[in-house]
Amino acid sequence: MRRYPRFVGYWESGEKVPRHSINPYLPIVKSFLSVALFLGFCSLGTKGILSQTVIQPKQLDYSSVGILYNHEWLIELRPHTNGAAVGFQTGKIITFYKTHYYQFDLGIVRHPKEFRQSITFNSGSPFTRTSNSFTFGKQNNLMVLRGGVGEKIYFSDKAKRKGVAVGVNYEIGASLGLLKPYYLHLSMLK
């Protein structure tokens, strides 16, 4: 029994052995594999043509979608060092970044040198005492009525959490000062 090498390419005599003489089915298998590979590569490019394609609609992320309004209004209470004010503002939103508004407010303004004092009166009875406060030297109370037209322009969006919006707010308008006399009614008890 002769042992042949695993890959035989020559006869023992030294002649070259043709490939089809080793395995007569080899050329058929090679052509079948070539056709299968060619069809496989072609089917990769024509996947949409040869099979049914299902297209899912894009899912919307509702957590990042905001609600757009046409109008806005605001009621505010503004205490400040020289008094306080109550205001109302209404506006029309033109675009996402621009708003036109109207503002009205009524405020009380005090002079910086005003100092409030109190005095206690005895009415003659040991159980009855009256305490009143007043401002010495004050002549008038000043109330201010303001009205104006303005615009807000934002340069950036505000993040949903811990966000800051950057923008410009300008307003033009008039102020009307109303003076109310300040009277003290003093009564002397003997």
Helices and strands as residue ranges (DSSP letters): H 19-22, H 26-45, H 47-50, E 71-80, E 83-95, E 98-109, E 116-122, E 129-135, E 140-154, E 167-181
